[in-house]
Amino acid sequence: MDFIQMRTVGGLWRTLFVILCLSELRSVAGQARYSIPEEQAEGFFVGNIARDLGLDIGRLVSGKARIITKGGRQYVDLKRDKGTLVIKERIDREELCGKTTPCSFTFDIILENPIQLYRVTVEVVDINDNSPSFPQSEIHLKITENAAVGTRFSLANAADLDVAINDIQRYTLKPLNDFKLEVQNERNGGNVIEMVLQNPLDREKEESHTLMLFASDGGEPHRSGTVRIEITVMDANDNAPVCTQPVYKVDVPENSPAGTLISTVSANDADAGLNGYITYSTPHITKEENQLFNVNVKTGEIKIAGRLDFEKSKSYELNVHASDHGGFTDTCKVIVNIIDENDNIPTIELMSFSQSIPEDSPPGTTVAVFNVNDEDSDVNGVVKCSINTDVPFKIESSLTGYYTIVTENFLDRESVPEYNVTITVSDQGSPPLSSSKNINVKISDVNDNPPKFHQSEYSKTLPENNSPGFSVFAVSATDADWGQNARVSYFLEEKDVNGVAVSSFVSVNSENGVVHAVRSFDYEQIKSFDFNVTARDSGSPPLSSVATVCILIQDQNDNAPQVLYPVQTGGSLLAEMVPRSADVGYLVTKVVAVDVDSGQNAWLSYQVHKATDRALFEVGLHNGEVRTVRQVTDKDAVKQRLTVVVEDNGQPSRSATVIVNVAVADSFPEVLSEFTDLSMHDKEYNEKLTFYLVLALAVVSFLFITCLVLIIAVKVYRWRQSRVLYHSNLPVIPYYPPRYSDTLATGTLPHVYNYEVCRTTDSRKSDMKNMQAMSQSLVSVDGADADTSHDNKQMLGGFSQTSTLQKPPNTDWRFNQGARPGPSGVAGGPEVAMGTGPWPQPPTEAEQLQALMAAANVSEASGTLGPGTMGLSTRYSPQFTLQHVPDYRQNVYIPGSTATLTSNPQQQQQQQQAMAQQASQQALPPPQSGQPEPPKAAQTPASKKKSTKKEKK
């Protein structure tokens, strides 16, 4: 049992292996063709396949050669040991192929190791093994005795399953006494057999006739079929049925449903009664036609019974017999033409498609490309494409079968963000078939819409005295775009409101448009202001719009009323006089007050708060008029004091108080006597105020004197410190003002001086002497020897050496003009002129005080120098003058010495006059042209003191 199961499994595996091998085969190694007659017995030799294919019998055995059939029935078997093919099962050609010629079947022979495939075709040759046969064994005909000669009677055709020569070749009718046989060939290969009456019938002579109809084929041996025809002669039916028309042509669409009426045949019979009753039949149609068509016996209607297919057959011919009860028959032909029906639906294939297109795409932009195919032909294969009309697109045909969808108009994403496009394709068939395909086209956003404010102008009321940072309200703008293009930011446009930037008033949140108050507002200072807010989107390029915002400051009751009359003074007493004869309603005075607020906050009301006699006076609630309520009597006090409260109408209300003094008297002296006490009280108040003012003045004066003494003490202390520095061996660095260099004589020395100084690098041991003029064009200093000899001795007494002759300068002592200190140096560069050059820092106040005191104590020792030339200047630079050197108090100081070089006494007076003239002309502009003023000598404090002593003498 296990062995059998293993063999079964092995057989299944081999079958699967063979199927896989067959699927991998690419070609057939060889093929053979054989022809055998049908109906051969089993084992009948078909052919030597080994020889015909050139194979060895051993190869058939080793390769396990076997036959594979596609149908399921195997008619031929393979003998591997002999290499031959033999009949395995009896072959019936008629069963295998029917009427098809030639008839053959094909099978494959496969070999393994290696796999080889051979195809064998066996043609089955027809043999005359079938005899012709009629549908009925007997045919009964009823013929009236008055049937006309030539009347035709249709007979049923015989059928023979064989083909070609073995098929029916001829028909024979016997006997031929009264009837003859006529056979007509039709276009479809069929035959129409009719029996024609040759002689009139006579029922009285012969009531019936028996004929034999033979159908013979052409095979060997000949085969034939026979049918008996029994003819009954009936009594007088003189008129035969006649078809309305001999041929009917009908066009029927394929796939017409069953029961469809395609045509109605009709025939007329002149007889009456039963002899004129006609029936219709189709006795001579094939089996296929009988399945497709149905003829109504009584009405002659032809209906479809099966499914018509144009691809199988394009037309059919039906012979319809119209017969009456008398045996007369007429035949009409019905030609049914099958019309091709549009039964193939067009197909749409999308080749290219843009799911999203920008909204700024110009007309003509391609959206999609698709292909249309219809397998029908002629008109049924002609297609027409269209899209729905509610989209801004159109279809253009580019190539055969290819269509393009393009934009027809400009797009706007804000109006329609996407479109559903339905592509409809229909052919030209009847009825037309169509198919459709939907595509969704999205419109991508482009920044083409600026933000829009909900209002072009905003107006908002803001209470005054708001807190800084208070949220006033929010402006809002929307952008019809999408995404980043719709992101709106808000900006405040800069402008001035009453000369102040609007950004100091309000600010705008860029994200949500909230307007914040930057500061607190005062209605009394600013009542309203407007500004612009810009809404800008984030597109590229960005778009913006502007809205105007008007802020109205709402008044709050933050100001109390102010009383304008009566004026409240502290030093004098004002009183309103009321005569004692005043009647009721007498106008005493009017309290006048104002409130800087507005609206109801400025509506004032007046009330009497306190009064000496409340029954005497009243005040108008809204006008502030003080009037008498009753008649003034002698008993009323002269002094009347009213306290009037002025209150506004705000919430909460604010008020002010005013005191109204009223004197009830007929004369002024009476008033003075009553108000004396009040005046004395005011006098005492004034005396106390004066005392406090004097005390405050004394305290301030004491503090001022104390500060002055401290400043003087500090100055003296610094002066003592400077004296200590003077007696020390530390070098004294001269200080020159920043404007020491002015080459255009516009500095502190407007006059030209020439001096000559001989000195060493050690200023404390230098020798200095007044020199003679080096040129006759300069004024000599000898003319002043008598006055200056004593002074020169005092000035040079402290020097180590004195000489009356000019000594040649030491070559080691010569400095270049840039390195010469003091007034003999040349003008420096720009940095010197600006006070930023290499000069030392300015001396301290102690050093300046030392220089001033030293200059004041050298009046006896100072020498005077007239205009002359300096030795270095004459020797090295004749053009160098002291106009290049700045003046420092119109003196020339020698570092390390108390000597001061100044001009001679004759020029002092001229110098003083020139200085006075210069002081008076300081406000005038300098002269534009003319000769420069002649040089004048400078005047020092020491020289001024000396000139004063001489004037006294």
Secondary structure, DSSP 4 states (H G I P E B T S, - for coil): -HHHHHHHHHHHHHHHHHHHHHHH--S-SEEEEEEEESSPPTT-EEEEHHHHHT--HHHHHHTT-EEE-SSS---EEEETTTTEEEE-S---HHHHHTT-SSEEEEEEEEETTTTEEEEEEEEEEP-S----B-S-SEEEEEEETTPPTT-EEEEPPPB-S--GGGSEEEEEEE--SSEEEEEEE-TTS-EEEEEEE-S---TTT-SEEEEEEEEEE-SSS--EEEEEEEEEEES------EES-SEEEEEEETTPPTT-EEEE--EE----GGGG-EEEE--S--HHHHHHEEE-TTT-EEEE-S---TTT-SEEEEEEEEEETTS-EEEEEEEEEEEPP-----EEEEEEE-SEEETTPPTT-EEEEEEEE----GGGG-EEEEE-TTSSEEEEEEETTEEEEEE-S---TTT-SEEEEEEEEEESSSSPPEEEEEEEEEEEP-S----EES-SEEEEEEESSPPTTEEEEE--EE-SS-GGGG-EEEEEPP-EETTEEGGGTEEE-TTT-EEEESS---TTT-SEEEEEEEEEESSSS--EEEEEEEEEEEP-S-S--EEEES---SSS---EEE-TT--TT-EEEE-EEE-SS-GGGG-EEEEEEEES-TTTEEE-TTT-EEEESS---TTS-SEEEEEEEEEESSSS--EEEEEEEEEE-SSHHHHHHHTHHHHHHHHHHHHHHHHHHHHHHHHHHHHHHHHHHHHHHHHHHHHHHHHHHHTSSPPPPP---TT---TTS-SS--S---------S-GGG----PPPPSSTTS--SGGGHHHHHHHHHHHHTTSS---SSPPPPPGGG---TTT--GGGSPP--HHHHTT-SSPPPPPPHHHHHHHHHHHHT-TTT--B--S---HHHHHH-TT--GGGS--BTTBEEPTTS--EEB--THHHHHHHHHHHHHHHTTTSPPPSSSPPPPP-----HHHHHHHHHHHH-
